[in-house]
Every structure is written in structure tokens, then in C-alpha cells.
Amino acid sequence: MERSVELFSIDDMTIEYSVIGKGEPIFVFHGGHSNCNEEFGYKGLVENGYSIITPSRAGYGKTSKEMGESLVTSCEYYAKLLDHLGITQTHVIALSAGGPTGIRFASLFPGRVKSLTLESAVSKEWLTPKDLEYKAAHIIFRPSVEGFTWKMLGFFSNSFSKLMFNMMSSQFSSLSKEDIKQRIGDTDVAEFNKMNNRQRSGSGFLIDIKQAKELTSRDLRSISSPVLILHSKNDGFIPLKHPYHAHKNIPHSEISVLDSWGHLIWLGKLSRERDEKLISFLKSNKLEESFSLNET
């Protein structure tokens, strides 16, 4: 997939973003430890005639961390990026820790969001100081250390890809290692390895943890666009209480609980089910207005 990466600056803020494909626009809010180079789940969308715009969220990549002052501030700048690209309305997909951003964006800018899809997404307060993951994140993913953390993960993934996948998979799945093995192919291990090599936390992951606390049930209830919620029942990273909370509070939502191997629903032998459900949803909510990507 050919990807162009650009920088957009306004009000002393910079947003790094990428564009892939041509067609109806999809605005993707990537998950934690990611950036505009995210690619999970993109191939099927591009092949079905969609263009994918992915901003590196606040504190990730080359996007200003100051944009992460609040969810409202972040979303206002993402709307300015759409203005810059000449996009009046778009589909929105929010992945994992990008869930709060997608939810708040759809709440703040209902006229700009044709549809919202939440994939393995956070929909309420997530990690708290009492959680081991919260404490670990503030040690190994703080800005002064995270580069070394990901460099080491990349090194060991490149050297011992299957071993690293086996060691790390329990973080993403509630299934036994044997059950995971039956649902994963060699190409999926390679994709997992690529993920470990492209990921960085910057200041973004700690911003994600902070911003998740800002999300309220009012945000969910005020969403007016159709919403598709996709989540694996075997997700070991984002508990099922998140998709059910979203479905309970979002008026026009449908939920599909998948039997895929875990949090990364874009990988595995059942990932095609995710593709089919998402593309069917997008086609049933086709954009009515014209759209364009301005030359940058």
C-alpha cells in the first residue's frame, strides 16, 4: 500500500498524518503506542475503495504533545486537519486506546461523522493507579525511556519472533497458549513482529491514560451517527465491559462480539469476519456528500 506522510501546522501545533488509498474517506484514530504508520486492518478497506487518513494522535510521532491538554483540544485540532484536507464528512474508526478520541470527536462534531466504528476500543476510564499496567506504563513507557523499551522489543522480536509472540500473546488474549496457537498463522506472527518494530509511545500513551478519564456517558449518549462496535470475547487487554458500556449508552449502535483470538482482531484466522462486518457497515452508511483531499 502506497502511503504518503505529511505535516500540517496551525496555531503553533503540528499534526503528522498519513493518507492511503482513494475513495470515501475514513479518519482513523490509532491505538496506543502507534502513529500514522498504523496498518492493521487497512488492506481490506483500501481494496474496497476507501481512502484512509491517519493522524498521529497527540504526543505520538511528530504530532505536538500540547494538543493532548484535553480531549476537546485534541479533537478540535483533528477537525482543523479535516478542514485543511477539504473533507466535510467522513467515516471514523477508533482503535483500542484511540476509543476516547473517536467517541469525543463524534460527540463534538456530529455533522462531520457519517459513521463511527469502535474496534477493541476503550469507552470509559481505563487504567488507574491501582492497576499494575498503569504503574508499569509510567516506568517503561515514559518519554525518557520508551525509545529504549521499543528498541529492545524490536530486537528480540526480530531475533526470536515466534518466542516473543508466545511470550507477549497472553497480554492480548484470555485464551490458553494452545488455543491461541490454533487461531494464529505464520503470517500473523510476522505482522506482530512488524508491529513491535513500528511502535513508539512518545508522550502519547501517558496522554491516553489521562484522557480516558475525561470520557463520560454523556459523550456516548450524544453520538448521533450509526455506530458499529467490534470486540473479541477473548480480549485480554481491553475488558468486555468497555464494548458493552458503549453499546448500552450509544443510541444508534450495534455490537458484534467476535470469537477471534484476542485484542488484535485484525490478525488471526478469523480476522476476515472483522473485515466483512466493517465493510458491510460502511457500505450501508455511504457518504451522501462529495469529498476531496486537498493537495498538500
Salt bridges, closest charged atoms under 4 A:
ASP11 OD2 - LYS80 NZ 2.69
GLU24 OE1 - HIS91 NE2 2.84
GLU24 OE2 - LYS286 NZ 2.97
GLU38 OE2 - ARG198 NH2 3.07
GLU39 OE2 - LYS194 NZ 2.99
GLU39 OE2 - ARG198 NH1 3.67
GLU47 OE2 - LYS43 NZ 2.51
ASP83 OD1 - ARG112 NH1 2.70
GLU119 OE1 - ARG274 NE 2.64
GLU146 OE2 - ARG200 NH2 2.67
ASP186 OD1 - LYS162 NZ 3.65
GLU191 OE2 - LYS194 NZ 3.65
ASP208 OD1 - ARG57 NH1 2.69
GLU214 OE2 - LYS210 NZ 3.71
ASP219 OD1 - ARG104 NE 2.82
ASP235 OD2 - HIS231 NE2 3.15
ASP235 OD2 - HIS263 ND1 2.81
ASP259 OD1 - ARG183 NH1 3.44
ASP259 OD1 - LYS233 NZ 3.64
ASP275 OD1 - ARG274 NH1 2.71
GLU288 OE2 - LYS114 NZ 3.57
